[in-house]
Structures are given as C-alpha cells and as structure tokens.
Amino acid sequence: MEKWKCTVCGWVYDSAVGDPSNGINPGVKFEDLPGD
C-alpha cells in the first residue's frame, strides 16, 4: 500500500490503514479521498 506525508504538518496517510477517525476505510487510495 501507499503512504503519503503532508509537508506542512507531517501527518501521514497510509492507505492500508485508512483514517477511521474521519470515516475513511482501509484500502482507499490517497487520490480517491474526498476533497474536504
């Protein structure tokens, strides 16, 4: 899976984990994330 790191705040998005606290399930690619 892919990982993306924000160059401003350092937050890392790991598509294998998703972002459960924001309703993003595991397996969602970074480019498929909603814009908001």
Distance bins in CASP14 RR format, pairs under 12 A and 6 or more apart:
PFRMAT RR
TARGET T0000
AUTHOR 0000-0000-0000
RMODE 2
METHOD distances of the structure
MODEL  1
1 12 0 0 0 0 0 1 0 0 0 0 0
1 13 0 0 0 0 0 1 0 0 0 0 0
1 14 1 0 0 1 0 0 0 0 0 0 0
1 15 1 0 1 0 0 0 0 0 0 0 0
1 16 1 1 0 0 0 0 0 0 0 0 0
1 17 0 0 0 0 1 0 0 0 0 0 0
1 18 0 0 0 0 1 0 0 0 0 0 0
1 26 0 0 0 0 1 0 0 0 0 0 0
1 27 1 0 0 1 0 0 0 0 0 0 0
1 28 0 0 0 0 0 1 0 0 0 0 0
1 29 0 0 0 0 1 0 0 0 0 0 0
1 30 0 0 0 0 1 0 0 0 0 0 0
2 12 0 0 0 0 0 1 0 0 0 0 0
2 13 0 0 0 0 1 0 0 0 0 0 0
2 14 1 0 0 1 0 0 0 0 0 0 0
2 15 1 0 1 0 0 0 0 0 0 0 0
2 16 0 0 0 0 1 0 0 0 0 0 0
2 17 0 0 0 0 0 1 0 0 0 0 0
2 18 0 0 0 0 0 1 0 0 0 0 0
2 27 0 0 0 0 1 0 0 0 0 0 0
2 28 0 0 0 0 0 1 0 0 0 0 0
2 29 1 0 0 1 0 0 0 0 0 0 0
2 30 1 0 0 1 0 0 0 0 0 0 0
2 31 0 0 0 0 1 0 0 0 0 0 0
2 32 0 0 0 0 0 1 0 0 0 0 0
2 33 0 0 0 0 0 1 0 0 0 0 0
3 10 0 0 0 0 0 1 0 0 0 0 0
3 11 0 0 0 0 0 1 0 0 0 0 0
3 12 1 0 1 0 0 0 0 0 0 0 0
3 13 1 0 0 1 0 0 0 0 0 0 0
3 14 1 0 1 0 0 0 0 0 0 0 0
3 15 1 0 0 1 0 0 0 0 0 0 0
3 16 0 0 0 0 1 0 0 0 0 0 0
3 17 0 0 0 0 1 0 0 0 0 0 0
3 18 0 0 0 0 0 1 0 0 0 0 0
3 29 0 0 0 0 0 1 0 0 0 0 0
3 30 0 0 0 0 1 0 0 0 0 0 0
4 10 0 0 0 0 0 1 0 0 0 0 0
4 11 0 0 0 0 1 0 0 0 0 0 0
4 12 1 0 0 1 0 0 0 0 0 0 0
4 13 1 0 1 0 0 0 0 0 0 0 0
4 14 0 0 0 0 1 0 0 0 0 0 0
4 15 0 0 0 0 1 0 0 0 0 0 0
4 16 0 0 0 0 0 1 0 0 0 0 0
4 17 0 0 0 0 0 1 0 0 0 0 0
4 18 0 0 0 0 0 1 0 0 0 0 0
4 19 0 0 0 0 0 1 0 0 0 0 0
4 28 0 0 0 0 0 1 0 0 0 0 0
4 29 0 0 0 0 1 0 0 0 0 0 0
4 30 1 0 1 0 0 0 0 0 0 0 0
4 31 0 0 0 0 1 0 0 0 0 0 0
4 32 0 0 0 0 0 1 0 0 0 0 0
4 33 0 0 0 0 1 0 0 0 0 0 0
5 11 1 0 0 1 0 0 0 0 0 0 0
5 12 1 0 1 0 0 0 0 0 0 0 0
5 13 1 0 0 1 0 0 0 0 0 0 0
5 14 0 0 0 0 1 0 0 0 0 0 0
5 30 0 0 0 0 0 1 0 0 0 0 0
6 12 1 0 0 1 0 0 0 0 0 0 0
6 13 0 0 0 0 1 0 0 0 0 0 0
6 30 0 0 0 0 0 1 0 0 0 0 0
11 19 0 0 0 0 1 0 0 0 0 0 0
11 21 0 0 0 0 0 1 0 0 0 0 0
11 22 0 0 0 0 0 1 0 0 0 0 0
11 30 0 0 0 0 0 1 0 0 0 0 0
12 18 0 0 0 0 0 1 0 0 0 0 0
12 19 0 0 0 0 0 1 0 0 0 0 0
12 30 0 0 0 0 0 1 0 0 0 0 0
13 19 1 0 0 1 0 0 0 0 0 0 0
13 22 0 0 0 0 0 1 0 0 0 0 0
13 24 0 0 0 0 1 0 0 0 0 0 0
13 26 0 0 0 0 0 1 0 0 0 0 0
13 27 0 0 0 0 0 1 0 0 0 0 0
13 28 0 0 0 0 1 0 0 0 0 0 0
13 29 0 0 0 0 1 0 0 0 0 0 0
13 30 1 0 1 0 0 0 0 0 0 0 0
13 31 0 0 0 0 0 1 0 0 0 0 0
13 32 0 0 0 0 0 1 0 0 0 0 0
13 33 1 0 0 1 0 0 0 0 0 0 0
14 20 0 0 0 0 0 1 0 0 0 0 0
14 24 0 0 0 0 0 1 0 0 0 0 0
14 26 0 0 0 0 1 0 0 0 0 0 0
14 27 0 0 0 0 1 0 0 0 0 0 0
14 28 0 0 0 0 0 1 0 0 0 0 0
14 29 0 0 0 0 0 1 0 0 0 0 0
14 30 0 0 0 0 1 0 0 0 0 0 0
15 24 0 0 0 0 1 0 0 0 0 0 0
15 25 0 0 0 0 1 0 0 0 0 0 0
15 26 1 0 0 1 0 0 0 0 0 0 0
15 27 1 0 1 0 0 0 0 0 0 0 0
15 28 1 0 0 1 0 0 0 0 0 0 0
15 29 1 0 1 0 0 0 0 0 0 0 0
15 30 1 0 0 1 0 0 0 0 0 0 0
15 31 0 0 0 0 1 0 0 0 0 0 0
15 32 0 0 0 0 1 0 0 0 0 0 0
15 33 0 0 0 0 1 0 0 0 0 0 0
16 24 0 0 0 0 0 1 0 0 0 0 0
16 25 0 0 0 0 0 1 0 0 0 0 0
16 26 1 0 1 0 0 0 0 0 0 0 0
16 27 1 0 0 1 0 0 0 0 0 0 0
16 28 0 0 0 0 0 1 0 0 0 0 0
16 29 0 0 0 0 0 1 0 0 0 0 0
16 30 0 0 0 0 0 1 0 0 0 0 0
17 23 0 0 0 0 0 1 0 0 0 0 0
17 24 0 0 0 0 1 0 0 0 0 0 0
17 25 0 0 0 0 1 0 0 0 0 0 0
17 26 1 0 1 0 0 0 0 0 0 0 0
17 27 0 0 0 0 1 0 0 0 0 0 0
17 28 0 0 0 0 0 1 0 0 0 0 0
18 24 1 0 1 0 0 0 0 0 0 0 0
18 25 1 0 0 1 0 0 0 0 0 0 0
18 26 1 0 1 0 0 0 0 0 0 0 0
18 27 1 0 0 1 0 0 0 0 0 0 0
18 28 1 0 0 1 0 0 0 0 0 0 0
18 29 0 0 0 0 1 0 0 0 0 0 0
18 30 0 0 0 0 1 0 0 0 0 0 0
18 32 0 0 0 0 0 1 0 0 0 0 0
18 33 0 0 0 0 1 0 0 0 0 0 0
19 25 0 0 0 0 1 0 0 0 0 0 0
19 26 0 0 0 0 1 0 0 0 0 0 0
19 27 0 0 0 0 0 1 0 0 0 0 0
19 28 0 0 0 0 1 0 0 0 0 0 0
19 30 0 0 0 0 0 1 0 0 0 0 0
19 33 0 0 0 0 1 0 0 0 0 0 0
19 34 0 0 0 0 0 1 0 0 0 0 0
20 26 0 0 0 0 1 0 0 0 0 0 0
20 27 0 0 0 0 0 1 0 0 0 0 0
20 28 0 0 0 0 0 1 0 0 0 0 0
22 28 0 0 0 0 0 1 0 0 0 0 0
22 33 0 0 0 0 1 0 0 0 0 0 0
22 34 0 0 0 0 1 0 0 0 0 0 0
22 35 0 0 0 0 0 1 0 0 0 0 0
22 36 0 0 0 0 0 1 0 0 0 0 0
23 33 0 0 0 0 0 1 0 0 0 0 0
23 34 0 0 0 0 1 0 0 0 0 0 0
24 30 0 0 0 0 0 1 0 0 0 0 0
24 32 0 0 0 0 1 0 0 0 0 0 0
24 33 1 0 0 1 0 0 0 0 0 0 0
24 34 0 0 0 0 1 0 0 0 0 0 0
24 35 0 0 0 0 0 1 0 0 0 0 0
24 36 0 0 0 0 0 1 0 0 0 0 0
25 32 0 0 0 0 0 1 0 0 0 0 0
25 33 0 0 0 0 0 1 0 0 0 0 0
27 33 0 0 0 0 0 1 0 0 0 0 0
28 34 0 0 0 0 1 0 0 0 0 0 0
END
